[in-house]
Amino acid sequence: MNKKNLFEVDLNKSSKACDPCALECKKIDEKINNRKLSELKNDEVAHILKIFEDKE
């Protein structure tokens, strides 16, 4: 994985996610495992979305 300065990348013009975000998206995709969102249990959704919690 190449380290890039995230401040030098204009994410509004990027067609690709940064490496950390892409990795998290891949993990979420694996957890959903081609199921419809309506098929997920509430506790699964909470666990999947945990990565977006504010850590302050």
Secondary structure, 3 states (H helix, E strand, C coil): CCCCCHHHCCCCCCCCCCHHHHHHHHHHHHHHCCCCHHHCCHHHHHHHHHHHCCCC
